[in-house]
Amino acid sequence: MSTPPMQEYRTTSYEFTDEQNKTISELADGMGGVALLMKLLGLAFLVLFGLTLYHAIQTQGNYAPAAGLGAGTLLCLAIGFWTGGSAHSFRRIVETKNEDVWHLMNAIESLRNMYGLLRGIVLLSLVLLMVGLGVTGYMMIAKGGY
């Protein structure tokens, strides 16, 4: 038994109006600014991470602050680059003709990836918070007081 042939996917090109392009352009400008600031913040965290790691190595001390700064560095840079990619795709909607939907889908894909990362980080943070509270409660009870 054979399956019927699939219909060929066709798309008609769509162009946003001038007013819509203005709104998209303003969005792209705002996102581009946020992306730049997040990249700069990530760079600042990277410098602090390097200094903290160097200090921890020299003193054979606690590596936890360096790990936290490293995580902050990765988070800021990931958000900065994904937001920048989305901003670029939104900007291309305004600048190009007959490719609006394609650029819009690229922008949405970048945003979807970024929010997937943020969702994972928030869930992990909540789990770590609950573990920390549990350990703290156990330690308080084990010492016979609070």
C-alpha positions as CSV (number, residue, x, y, z in Angstrom):
1,M,0.0,0.0,0.0
2,S,1.6,3.3,-1.0
3,T,1.1,6.6,0.6
4,P,-0.2,9.5,-1.4
5,P,2.4,12.0,-2.6
6,M,2.9,14.9,-0.3
7,Q,1.9,18.3,-1.5
8,E,4.7,20.6,-2.4
9,Y,5.3,23.3,0.2
10,R,4.8,26.7,-1.3
11,T,5.0,30.1,0.4
12,T,4.0,33.4,-0.9
13,S,6.4,36.2,-0.1
14,Y,5.1,38.7,2.4
15,E,6.3,42.2,3.0
16,F,5.6,44.2,6.1
17,T,4.2,47.7,5.8
18,D,6.2,50.8,6.4
19,E,4.6,51.3,9.8
20,Q,5.3,47.6,10.7
21,N,8.9,48.0,9.5
22,K,9.3,51.1,11.7
23,T,8.2,49.1,14.7
24,I,10.5,46.1,13.8
25,S,13.4,48.5,13.2
26,E,12.9,50.1,16.7
27,L,12.8,46.6,18.2
28,A,16.0,45.6,16.4
29,D,17.7,48.8,17.7
30,G,16.6,48.1,21.3
31,M,17.7,44.5,21.0
32,G,21.0,45.5,19.5
33,G,21.7,47.8,22.4
34,V,20.8,45.1,25.0
35,A,23.0,42.6,23.1
36,L,26.0,45.0,23.2
37,L,25.5,45.7,27.0
38,M,25.2,42.0,27.7
39,K,28.4,41.3,25.8
40,L,30.2,44.0,27.7
41,L,28.8,42.7,31.0
42,G,30.0,39.2,30.0
43,L,33.5,40.6,29.2
44,A,33.6,42.3,32.7
45,F,32.6,39.0,34.3
46,L,35.3,37.3,32.2
47,V,37.9,39.6,33.6
48,L,36.7,39.1,37.2
49,F,36.6,35.4,36.6
50,G,40.2,35.4,35.5
51,L,41.3,37.4,38.4
52,T,39.4,35.3,40.9
53,L,40.6,32.1,39.4
54,Y,44.2,33.3,39.5
55,H,43.8,34.3,43.2
56,A,42.3,30.9,44.0
57,I,45.1,29.1,42.2
58,Q,47.8,31.2,44.0
59,T,46.3,30.7,47.4
60,Q,45.0,27.2,46.8
61,G,41.8,28.6,48.1
62,N,38.1,28.4,47.4
63,Y,37.2,28.0,43.7
64,A,33.4,28.6,44.2
65,P,33.5,32.3,43.5
66,A,35.4,31.7,40.3
67,A,32.9,29.1,39.3
68,G,30.0,31.5,39.9
69,L,31.7,34.3,37.9
70,G,32.4,31.8,35.1
71,A,28.7,30.8,35.0
72,G,27.7,34.5,35.0
73,T,30.2,35.0,32.1
74,L,28.7,32.2,30.0
75,L,25.1,33.4,30.7
76,C,25.8,37.0,29.8
77,L,27.7,36.1,26.6
78,A,25.1,33.6,25.5
79,I,22.2,36.0,26.0
80,G,24.3,38.8,24.3
81,F,25.1,36.7,21.2
82,W,21.6,35.2,20.8
83,T,19.9,38.6,21.3
84,G,22.4,40.1,18.8
85,G,21.5,37.4,16.3
86,S,17.8,38.0,16.7
87,A,18.4,41.8,16.4
88,H,20.3,41.2,13.2
89,S,17.5,39.1,11.7
90,F,14.9,41.7,12.7
91,R,17.0,44.4,11.1
92,R,17.2,42.3,7.9
93,I,13.4,42.2,7.7
94,V,13.4,45.9,7.3
95,E,16.4,46.0,4.9
96,T,15.5,43.2,2.5
97,K,12.6,42.5,0.1
98,N,10.8,39.2,-0.3
99,E,12.6,37.6,2.6
100,D,10.6,39.0,5.6
101,V,9.2,35.7,6.7
102,W,12.5,33.9,6.5
103,H,14.3,36.5,8.6
104,L,11.4,36.6,11.1
105,M,11.7,32.9,11.6
106,N,15.5,33.2,12.2
107,A,14.8,35.8,14.8
108,I,12.2,33.7,16.5
109,E,14.5,30.7,16.5
110,S,17.2,32.7,18.2
111,L,14.8,33.9,20.8
112,R,13.4,30.4,21.3
113,N,17.0,29.1,22.0
114,M,17.7,31.9,24.4
115,Y,14.5,31.4,26.4
116,G,15.1,27.6,26.5
117,L,18.5,28.3,28.1
118,L,17.0,30.8,30.6
119,R,14.3,28.2,31.5
120,G,16.9,25.6,32.2
121,I,19.0,28.0,34.3
122,V,15.9,29.1,36.3
123,L,14.9,25.4,36.9
124,L,18.5,24.5,37.9
125,S,18.7,27.5,40.2
126,L,15.4,26.5,41.9
127,V,16.7,23.0,42.4
128,L,20.0,24.2,43.9
129,L,18.1,26.6,46.1
130,M,15.9,23.8,47.5
131,V,19.0,21.6,48.0
132,G,20.8,24.5,49.8
133,L,17.8,25.1,52.0
134,G,17.6,21.4,52.8
135,V,21.3,21.1,53.7
136,T,21.1,24.3,55.8
137,G,18.0,23.0,57.7
138,Y,19.7,19.6,58.3
139,M,22.8,21.3,59.6
140,M,20.8,23.5,61.9
141,I,18.9,20.5,63.3
142,A,22.0,18.3,63.6
143,K,23.8,21.0,65.7
144,G,20.8,21.0,68.1
145,G,19.6,24.5,67.4
146,Y,18.8,27.2,64.9
